[in-house]
Amino acid sequence: MMAINGKIQREGGVVHLVAQRMFDLSGERDTFRVPTGRGDEFAHGSPGSPDSRERPPMGVKAREIYIPDLHIDTLKVKSRNFQ
């Protein structure tokens, strides 16, 4: 667990945390209890719905889709400059 002092910079949809000081709080993990709430589905499960791992697969699997014109060399990735 870490604590950070610093500032937050936002530009468009990008958020940067500029850390000025960092603290290692790993030794204090046991004293930090997070209470579980009604929305904590990991601890309480989802009320009224079956386990999502038991749902049957629907539609075509990704590996069964073949597009002959789609090749790794033709993909264009938008570059980002974080300055």
C-alpha positions as CSV (number, residue, x, y, z in Angstrom):
1,M,0.0,0.0,0.0
2,M,1.3,3.4,-0.9
3,A,0.5,7.0,-0.1
4,I,1.4,9.8,-2.5
5,N,1.7,13.5,-2.1
6,G,1.6,15.4,-5.4
7,K,-0.6,17.0,-7.9
8,I,-3.0,15.9,-10.6
9,Q,-2.8,17.1,-14.2
10,R,-5.7,16.7,-16.6
11,E,-5.7,17.3,-20.3
12,G,-8.6,16.0,-22.3
13,G,-9.3,12.5,-21.3
14,V,-5.8,11.9,-19.9
15,V,-5.1,12.2,-16.1
16,H,-1.5,12.3,-14.8
17,L,-0.5,12.0,-11.1
18,V,2.8,13.8,-10.6
19,A,4.2,12.4,-7.3
20,Q,6.3,14.7,-5.2
21,R,6.6,12.3,-2.2
22,M,5.8,8.6,-1.9
23,F,5.3,6.7,1.3
24,D,5.4,2.9,1.8
25,L,2.5,1.9,4.0
26,S,2.8,-1.9,3.5
27,G,3.4,-2.5,7.2
28,E,0.1,-0.8,8.1
29,R,-2.1,-2.9,5.8
30,D,-3.6,-4.9,8.6
31,T,-4.8,-1.8,10.5
32,F,-6.6,-0.5,7.4
33,R,-10.0,-2.2,7.1
34,V,-12.3,-1.5,4.3
35,P,-15.9,-2.2,5.1
36,T,-17.9,-4.1,2.5
37,G,-21.0,-2.5,1.3
38,R,-24.2,-3.6,-0.4
39,G,-22.5,-3.1,-3.8
40,D,-19.6,-5.4,-3.0
41,E,-20.5,-8.4,-5.2
42,F,-17.2,-10.2,-4.5
43,A,-18.0,-10.5,-0.8
44,H,-21.8,-10.9,-1.0
45,G,-22.6,-12.1,-4.5
46,S,-25.0,-10.6,-6.9
47,P,-28.5,-10.8,-5.5
48,G,-31.1,-12.5,-7.7
49,S,-28.8,-13.4,-10.6
50,P,-27.0,-16.7,-11.3
51,D,-23.3,-17.0,-11.3
52,S,-21.9,-15.3,-14.5
53,R,-19.4,-18.1,-15.0
54,E,-22.2,-20.6,-15.6
55,R,-23.8,-18.7,-18.5
56,P,-23.6,-20.5,-21.9
57,P,-21.5,-18.9,-24.5
58,M,-23.5,-16.8,-27.0
59,G,-22.7,-16.1,-30.6
60,V,-19.5,-16.6,-32.5
61,K,-16.2,-17.0,-30.6
62,A,-13.5,-14.5,-31.5
63,R,-11.2,-17.1,-32.9
64,E,-13.9,-18.3,-35.3
65,I,-14.0,-14.9,-37.0
66,Y,-11.7,-14.5,-40.0
67,I,-11.3,-11.3,-42.0
68,P,-8.8,-11.8,-44.8
69,D,-8.1,-8.1,-45.3
70,L,-7.3,-7.5,-41.6
71,H,-3.5,-7.9,-41.1
72,I,-1.3,-6.6,-38.3
73,D,0.5,-4.4,-40.8
74,T,-2.7,-2.6,-41.8
75,L,-3.8,-1.6,-38.3
76,K,-3.3,2.1,-37.5
77,V,-2.8,3.0,-33.9
78,K,-3.3,6.6,-32.8
79,S,-0.1,7.8,-31.2
80,R,-0.1,10.0,-28.1
81,N,2.5,12.5,-26.9
82,F,2.6,12.9,-23.1
83,Q,4.7,16.0,-22.7
